[in-house]
Amino acid sequence: MSGIEAMRRGACPSLPEPMPTGDGLLARLQPVAPLTLEQMDGLARLASALGNGIVEVTARGKLQLRGLSPETAGRLEAGVAALGIDLPTGFPVEISALAGLDPGELADPRPLAEAVGQGAAGLVPRLAPKASVVVDAGGVLSLAALKADIAATAQADGWRIALAGREAGFSPSARAASVILTLLQNLAEEGPAARMGDLVGRDGIAALAARVGLLPMPPAPVRRHVDPVGLHPLTDGTVALGIGLAFGQVTADRLAALVTAARGAGVRMVEPAAGRALLLVGFAAERAESLKTEAARLGFLTNPADPLRRVAACAGQPACASARIETHALARDLAPLLGAGELHVSGCIKGCAHPAPARLTIVGLDEGVGLVVEGTPRTVPARILPRHPLPMAGLREAVAALIEKGD
């Protein structure tokens, strides 16, 4: 991968093709099944031995290992295989971390996801690196917040289909895989830079819906967003405990300590979840409080109301070569000021941690630190403060003033 490609937001790191960053190479993996405790412990060991000891869970629930070298990156791929961690062999479709165990599901998303993933395998080289399909089964952990080229949301008798965030129509269950595969084929025919938003803008949502035979949309069920952080009952009578990672990061030693605590509580498996969280799955509810206490002691976020659950912050300096500012200290200091709003601290204008608009965005620029209200890192800032020096008190005052003005 060239340096220019690595700087594009469209570039995606993977296990066989890690991406260069400021702290070495970054590898990303999306296991197709929940991890056993032994597998998660093994990943922590690999992160320490081959990288800089930082493990991440992304906003979309994927795992990342940082600080690899060209030599250790190849060993990581072999190490993941030796742990028996299965990775997608076709097109990676995103489903809930509690798929098949969520009592609120209207359908099991796994058969549809597998049919699309295998059916679209041959299209992968012709699709954009970030082309995405999300299958949301309607359970407690909604994936509605995830951007997707194609999103399928369960209803009692089929799937609602949305294209680039716009509702397109309804497909009966028996046709849903065929509909999605046809849409992906249409997208692939446009070339590896095309996204569904391009097709929607050019052809119109009605024309695309008619092309694949989507039916008129039935009334949408009312959905309530539930943070993955917290306790979730499962269909088999056990529970899952969701814990958050501040800025999506955890050190390998803390992750290994969490695995030890989870083993003691009888946890069966660990699942990375959308929203930069880990789900400890399949144990008795009476063990949850002690496990939650231990997770909090280790520095994990166990309260969905924690201000850091409303903060998105990329790796920043020095971990990212594109970053203009250190992000995590700023995020920790500013998070309590925002109340119920969302804060995004971005090291540069790419906005990798949170491409969508946020109530307030702090962005590192060549000329200083930009403060963006109700926008993205690419939005024109309401104010720009000099980066060197950047007195925290001055930044705090500027943020408070913008929030008060917005209220």
C-alpha positions in Angstrom: 0.0 0.0 0.0 1.4 3.4 -1.0 1.7 6.3 1.4 -1.0 8.2 -0.5 -3.4 5.2 -0.3 -2.7 4.9 3.4 -3.7 8.6 3.9 -7.1 8.2 2.3 -10.0 7.5 4.5 -11.0 4.9 1.9 -8.0 2.8 2.7 -8.8 -0.2 5.0 -6.2 -2.0 7.1 -6.5 -5.8 7.2 -4.6 -8.7 8.6 -2.8 -9.6 5.3 -2.4 -5.9 4.4 -1.8 -3.8 7.5 -1.8 0.0 7.2 1.2 2.2 8.2 0.5 4.7 11.0 2.6 6.9 13.3 3.3 4.0 15.7 4.0 1.3 13.1 1.6 -0.9 11.2 -2.1 -1.3 12.1 -3.9 -4.6 11.4 -7.6 -5.1 11.5 -9.6 -8.3 11.9 -13.3 -9.1 12.0 -13.8 -12.6 13.5 -16.8 -14.4 12.0 -17.7 -16.0 15.4 -17.4 -14.9 19.1 -13.9 -15.5 20.5 -13.3 -18.0 23.3 -11.5 -16.7 26.3 -8.4 -18.6 25.2 -8.5 -16.9 21.8 -8.9 -13.4 23.3 -6.1 -14.1 25.7 -4.0 -15.3 22.8 -4.7 -12.0 20.9 -3.5 -10.1 23.9 -0.2 -12.0 23.9 0.2 -11.4 20.2 -0.4 -7.7 20.7 2.4 -7.6 23.3 4.9 -9.8 21.5 4.4 -8.5 17.9 3.0 -4.9 18.4 3.1 -2.1 20.9 0.6 -3.8 23.2 -2.4 -1.8 22.2 -5.7 -3.6 21.2 -8.6 -1.6 19.8 -12.3 -2.2 19.2 -13.6 0.1 16.4 -16.9 1.9 16.2 -18.1 -0.9 13.9 -17.0 -3.7 16.3 -13.8 -4.8 14.6 -10.5 -5.6 16.3 -7.2 -3.8 15.7 -3.7 -4.4 16.8 -1.2 -1.5 16.7 2.5 -1.0 16.5 3.4 -3.9 14.2 6.6 -4.0 12.1 6.8 -5.4 8.6 8.4 -8.5 10.0 6.0 -9.0 12.9 2.9 -8.3 10.7 3.4 -11.6 8.9 3.8 -13.4 12.1 0.6 -12.0 13.4 -1.4 -13.5 10.5 0.1 -16.9 11.4 -0.5 -16.3 15.1 -4.2 -15.5 14.5 -4.6 -18.7 12.4 -2.9 -20.8 15.1 -5.5 -19.5 17.6 -8.2 -20.9 15.4 -9.9 -17.5 14.9 -12.0 -17.7 11.7 -12.0 -14.6 9.5 -14.4 -13.8 6.6 -13.6 -15.7 3.4 -16.0 -13.7 1.3 -17.6 -10.2 1.6 -17.7 -9.2 5.3 -21.3 -8.5 6.4 -21.9 -6.8 9.7 -24.3 -8.2 12.2 -25.1 -7.7 15.9 -22.6 -9.0 18.5 -25.5 -10.9 20.1 -26.8 -12.5 16.9 -28.7 -15.7 17.7 -28.8 -15.0 21.4 -30.8 -11.8 21.6 -34.4 -12.3 22.7 -35.5 -9.1 21.0 -34.4 -10.3 17.5 -37.2 -10.5 14.9 -35.0 -12.9 12.8 -31.7 -14.6 13.0 -29.4 -12.4 10.9 -26.7 -15.1 10.4 -28.2 -17.0 7.4 -28.8 -13.8 5.4 -25.3 -12.5 6.3 -23.7 -15.8 5.3 -25.6 -15.9 2.0 -24.6 -12.4 1.1 -21.0 -12.8 2.3 -20.4 -16.0 0.3 -22.4 -14.8 -2.7 -20.5 -11.5 -3.0 -17.0 -13.1 -2.5 -16.2 -12.7 -6.2 -17.2 -9.0 -6.2 -14.7 -8.0 -3.4 -11.9 -6.9 -5.8 -14.3 -4.7 -7.7 -15.9 -3.0 -4.6 -14.7 0.0 -2.7 -12.6 -1.0 0.4 -15.2 0.5 2.7 -18.3 -0.9 0.9 -20.5 -2.2 3.6 -23.6 -4.3 4.2 -25.3 -4.3 7.6 -27.9 -6.8 8.6 -29.8 -5.6 11.7 -32.0 -8.3 13.3 -34.1 -5.8 15.3 -32.7 -6.9 18.6 -31.6 -4.9 21.7 -28.3 -3.9 20.1 -29.3 -1.9 17.1 -26.9 -1.3 14.2 -28.9 1.6 12.9 -26.2 4.1 13.7 -23.7 2.4 11.4 -23.2 3.9 8.0 -23.9 1.3 5.3 -24.1 1.1 1.5 -26.8 -1.4 2.0 -28.7 -2.0 5.3 -31.2 -4.7 5.9 -33.4 -4.3 9.0 -35.6 -7.2 10.1 -39.4 -7.1 10.2 -41.7 -9.9 11.1 -42.0 -11.2 7.6 -38.9 -9.8 5.8 -36.3 -7.1 5.6 -36.5 -3.3 5.2 -33.7 -2.2 2.7 -32.0 1.1 3.0 -29.4 2.4 0.5 -26.8 4.9 1.7 -29.0 5.7 4.6 -32.2 6.2 2.6 -35.2 3.8 2.9 -35.7 2.0 -0.4 -38.3 -0.7 0.1 -39.2 -4.0 1.5 -38.0 -7.5 0.6 -39.6 -10.8 1.7 -37.1 -13.0 3.5 -36.9 -15.5 0.6 -35.6 -12.8 -1.8 -33.5 -10.6 0.5 -30.1 -12.2 -0.3 -30.8 -12.0 -4.0 -31.8 -8.4 -3.7 -28.7 -7.4 -1.8 -26.4 -9.4 -4.1 -27.9 -7.7 -7.2 -27.4 -4.3 -5.6 -23.7 -5.2 -4.8 -23.3 -6.3 -8.4 -24.6 -2.9 -9.6 -22.2 -1.2 -7.3 -19.3 -3.4 -8.5 -20.0 -2.5 -12.1 -19.4 1.2 -11.2 -15.8 0.4 -10.2 -13.8 0.1 -7.0 -14.2 3.8 -6.0 -18.0 3.8 -6.2 -20.3 3.9 -3.2 -24.1 3.4 -3.0 -24.6 7.1 -2.4 -23.2 7.7 -5.9 -25.8 5.4 -7.4 -28.6 6.9 -5.4 -27.6 10.4 -6.4 -27.4 9.5 -10.0 -30.3 7.1 -10.6 -32.6 8.0 -7.7 -33.8 5.7 -4.9 -37.1 4.8 -6.7 -35.3 3.6 -9.8 -32.9 1.5 -7.8 -35.7 0.0 -5.7 -37.7 -0.9 -8.9 -34.6 -2.4 -10.5 -34.3 -5.1 -7.8 -38.1 -5.5 -7.2 -38.4 -4.0 -3.8 -41.9 -3.7 -2.4 -43.6 -0.6 -0.8 -42.3 0.0 2.7 -44.5 -1.2 5.6 -44.7 1.0 8.7 -41.4 1.0 10.6 -41.3 -0.5 14.1 -40.3 1.9 16.9 -36.6 1.2 17.8 -34.9 2.4 20.9 -31.1 2.7 21.0 -29.5 0.6 23.7 -25.9 1.1 24.6 -23.9 -2.2 24.4 -22.5 -1.2 27.8 -24.6 -2.9 30.5 -26.3 -6.2 31.3 -28.2 -8.0 28.6 -30.3 -11.2 29.2 -29.9 -13.9 26.6 -32.2 -16.5 25.1 -30.5 -19.4 26.9 -31.0 -17.9 30.4 -27.5 -16.5 30.7 -26.4 -12.9 30.4 -23.9 -10.8 28.5 -22.1 -7.9 30.1 -21.1 -5.1 27.8 -18.1 -3.0 28.8 -16.7 0.0 26.9 -13.2 0.9 25.9 -12.3 4.5 26.3 -11.4 5.7 22.8 -11.7 2.1 21.7 -8.3 1.1 23.2 -7.0 -1.2 25.8 -3.5 -2.4 26.7 -2.8 -6.1 26.3 -2.0 -6.6 30.0 -5.4 -5.1 31.0 -7.2 -7.2 28.4 -5.4 -10.3 29.7 -6.5 -9.4 33.2 -10.1 -9.0 32.0 -10.0 -12.5 30.5 -8.8 -13.9 33.8 -11.7 -12.2 35.6 -14.1 -13.4 32.9 -12.9 -17.0 33.3 -13.5 -16.8 37.0 -17.1 -15.6 36.4 -17.8 -18.5 34.1 -17.9 -16.4 30.9 -18.1 -18.6 27.8 -17.0 -16.2 25.1 -16.1 -12.6 24.2 -17.5 -10.6 21.3 -16.3 -7.2 20.1 -19.4 -5.0 19.6 -20.2 -1.9 17.5 -19.7 1.1 19.7 -16.2 0.3 20.9 -17.2 -2.3 23.4 -16.6 -5.9 24.4 -19.4 -8.3 25.3 -18.6 -10.9 27.9 -21.2 -13.6 26.9 -22.9 -16.6 28.5 -22.6 -16.6 32.3 -24.9 -16.5 35.3 -26.5 -13.2 36.1 -25.5 -13.4 39.8 -21.9 -13.2 38.8 -22.3 -10.0 36.8 -21.9 -7.4 39.6 -18.5 -8.7 40.7 -17.3 -9.0 37.1 -18.5 -5.5 36.4 -16.6 -4.2 39.5 -13.4 -5.9 38.4 -13.8 -4.5 34.9 -14.2 -1.0 36.3 -11.1 -1.5 38.4 -9.2 -2.4 35.3 -10.2 0.9 33.6 -13.0 -0.3 31.4 -16.2 1.8 31.1 -19.1 0.0 32.9 -21.6 2.8 33.1 -23.4 3.8 29.8 -23.8 7.3 31.3 -20.1 7.8 31.6 -19.2 10.9 29.7 -16.5 9.0 27.8 -19.2 6.9 26.2 -20.2 10.0 24.3 -16.7 10.8 23.1 -15.1 9.6 19.8 -11.4 10.2 19.6 -8.9 8.8 17.1 -5.4 7.6 18.1 -4.0 11.1 17.6 -0.3 12.0 18.0 2.1 10.3 18.1 0.3 7.1 17.1 -1.0 8.5 13.8 1.2 10.1 11.2 -1.7 12.2 9.9 -2.6 13.6 13.3 -1.9 17.3 14.1 -2.7 17.1 17.8 -2.7 14.6 20.7 -6.4 13.6 21.1 -6.9 11.5 24.2 -5.9 14.0 26.9 -8.1 16.6 25.2 -11.0 14.3 25.1 -10.8 13.3 28.7 -10.6 16.9 29.8 -13.5 18.2 27.6 -16.0 15.3 27.9 -17.6 16.4 31.1 -18.4 19.8 29.6 -20.7 18.5 26.9 -23.6 17.2 29.0 -25.8 14.9 26.9 -24.1 15.9 23.7 -21.5 14.1 21.6 -17.8 15.1 21.4 -15.5 14.2 18.6 -11.7 14.9 18.9 -10.0 14.2 15.6 -6.3 14.5 15.0 -6.9 15.6 11.4 -9.7 16.3 9.0 -10.1 12.7 7.9 -12.4 12.0 10.9 -11.6 8.3 11.1 -13.1 7.8 14.6 -16.5 9.4 13.8 -17.2 10.5 10.2 -20.7 11.7 11.0 -21.5 15.1 12.4 -21.2 15.6 16.2 -22.5 18.3 18.5 -18.9 19.5 18.9 -15.8 18.5 17.0 -12.2 19.4 18.0 -10.0 18.9 14.9 -6.2 19.2 14.5 -5.3 21.5 11.6 -2.0 22.8 10.2 -2.8 26.2 11.5 -4.1 25.2 14.9 -7.1 23.5 16.6 -10.5 23.9 15.0 -13.7 24.0 16.9 -16.7 22.8 14.8 -20.3 23.0 16.0 -22.8 20.4 14.6 -20.4 19.2 11.9 -17.6 17.0 10.9 -13.8 17.6 10.9 -14.1 18.7 7.3 -16.7 21.4 8.3 -15.5 25.1 8.4 -14.6 25.7 12.1 -16.5 28.2 14.2 -13.1 29.1 15.8 -9.5 28.2 15.3 -7.1 28.3 18.3 -3.3 28.3 17.9 -1.9 24.8 18.5 1.4 25.8 20.0 1.0 26.7 22.8 -2.5 25.4 23.5 -3.4 26.3 27.1 -6.0 23.8 28.2 -7.9 26.5 30.2 -8.3 28.6 27.1 -9.6 25.7 25.0 -12.0 24.7 27.9 -13.3 28.3 28.0 -13.8 28.3 24.2 -15.6 25.0 24.2 -17.9 26.1 27.1 -18.7 29.3 25.3 -19.7 27.4 22.1 -21.8 25.0 24.0 -23.6 27.8 25.9 -24.2 29.6 22.6 -25.6 26.5 21.0 -27.9 25.8 23.9 
